[in-house]
């Protein structure tokens, strides 16, 4: 019986700009009967890390949540009618302020393949109108999916981070979506004006 021969690995060097690619081939020859030959091939797939965060509808750019704060006549009083110098009877209690929101329900999506995701809110610019300001932590967030927790909104700076649990591969992969509803609690009687400010949300992974 003739011996089976193992050929040495073949080393190929191919230049690609400033790098070199090494290819190794394995072959086996068989000179005995029945004849057979086999060769092995190794594969390696490198998957890069990524993290994705979207707050607001896709494809519309920076979203704006608007609140309209207006005085309301105390309950049980006679509602005012349009016109000048109209009298209204009520209990003499100070009018309260009601908050009406628009575009305050936003879709949010988080995705990553790099382990546990942390979410954090930061005040980029405070709610201000001239010299007057409203504390940013008066903004609340209510969500419809407990798997995508909203971070607390700080009065200034960066707030505490919350964890978004993974959904696959032992929590290494995360794909979560939710709707966040933004509200505003007024801290007392604010000065009249148009207040503008900006919040930032950051998703981070190990």
N, C-alpha and C positions, 0 to 999 in steps of 0.2 A: 504494500500500500504506500502510495506516495505521500509525503508529508504535506500538510496544509500550510501555505505560506501567508504570512502577515506582512503586508507592505508598510513601510514607514509612512508616517503622516507627511503630507505635502504642505509646505508653508508658502503662502502667497502673500506678497506685499504689494499693495496698490496705493499709489499716492493720490490724495484728494486735497489739494490746496496745502494747508499746513498740517494735515493729519495723515495718518496711515491706517489702513484697514488690513487686519490680519484674518486670513481664511485658512482653516485647517480641514483637510479632507482625510477620511479614513477609508481604506479599502482592504478587503480580504479576498485572497484568491484560494481556490480549492482545486487541487489536481488529483483528488481521489474520487472514486465512484461510490455512491451517486454524487454528482457535482452540485455544489451550492456555494453561494457567496453572499455576504451580508456587510452592511456598513451602517454606522450610526450617525445621527445628525442632531446637534444640540440647537435649541431655540432660546432666545432671550427677548422679552418684550419689556421695554421701559415705559411706564405710565407716569407722566408728570403730575405733581400736585396742583390742585386749583381750588379756589373758593369763589362763590358767586353770591351776590346779594342784590336784590331789587326791591325798592320800596316805591310803589306807585305803578300805574299801568305801563306795560311794555311799549316802548317806541314813542313815548310822548315827552321825554325829557324830564326836567325837574318838575315835580308835582307841587301844587300849592293847596294847602288846607286853609279855608277862610272861616272866621267866626264873626258874627254880627251881634254885638252886645247892645241891648237897648233897654230903657227903663220900662217897667210894667206897673200899671196901676194895681194896688192891692186887691185881692179877691173880694168880691161882694160890692165893689164900687161900680159906679156908672161909667161906662166906657165913653171916652171923648169922641166927638164927631169932628169932621174936617171943618176948618174955618178959623177965623180970628176971634180972639176974646171969648172963647167958649168956656163956660163954667162946667166943672165936673165935681160931683159930690162923692166924697169918700170919708174914711175914718180918720184922716189926717196922718196916717202912718206914712213913713218915707217910702217912696216907690222902690221896688226891687229891680234887679237887673236880670233879664233873661238872655240866654245865649242860644243863638241859632247858628247851626253849622252848615257848610256846603262843601262838597267834595272831600268829606272827612272819612270816608270808608275807602281804604286803599288796599289793593292786593300786594302781598309781600311774598317773596320766594327766596329760599336759601338752598344752596347746593354746594357740596364739597366731596372730595374723595380722600381727604387728608386727616380724618379723625374728628374728634369732638369740635364742634363749632361754638365759639363764644360770640355773643352779640352785646354791643355797648352803644349807648346814646351819649352824644356830646353836644353841648351848646356852642354852635359856631358863632352866632351873633344873637344877643338877647332881644326879647320883645321890647321895642322902644318906640316912643313917639316924642321927638325932641328930647327934653330932659326927663320925661316921664317914662316909666318902665313897668312891665308886668313880669313877675317871676315865671320863668319857663317851666318850673315844676308844677305849675297849675294845669299843664297839659297832661291828660290821661290817655291811656291806650287800652282798649278792650279788644280781645281777639276771639276768633271763632274756632281756633284749633290750638288745643293746649300743647301740642307738639312743637309749635313755633311760638315760644314765649317772647313777649315784647320786653325789652329792657326798661327799667324805670328812667323817667326823664328827670335829669338833675336841674337844680336852680341855675347852676353855672358849671362850667368845666365839663368833666366826664363823669358819668354815673357808674353805678355798679354793673358788672357784666352778668349776663345770664347764659345758661348752657342750652344748646339745641342738640337733643339726642340724635344719634345716627339712625338710619333706617335699614341698613343692610351691611353685610360683611362685618359682623361683630362691631357695629357702630362706627366702622371706618368710612362708610359712605353715607352721606346725608342728602336727602331730597325732600324738602318740606315746603308747603305753601299754606297761606292763611290770609284772611282779611283782617286788617287792623282798623278799628274805629277810633278816631281821635276826638277827645272832648276837652273842654276848658272849664275849670272851676275858677271863678273870679275871686281874688283875694281882697274883699272889701269893695269900696267905691273907687274905681279908677278914674283918672283924669280923662277928659274927652280927647279923642285923637285917633289916628290910624296907626296902629302898632305893627311893626314887622320884625321878624327874627327868623333864624334858621337853625334847624337841628340836623346833626349828622349821625348816621348809623354805621357802625363798623362791624364786619364779620371777620373773625380771625381764627386760625387753626394752628396746632402745634408746629 
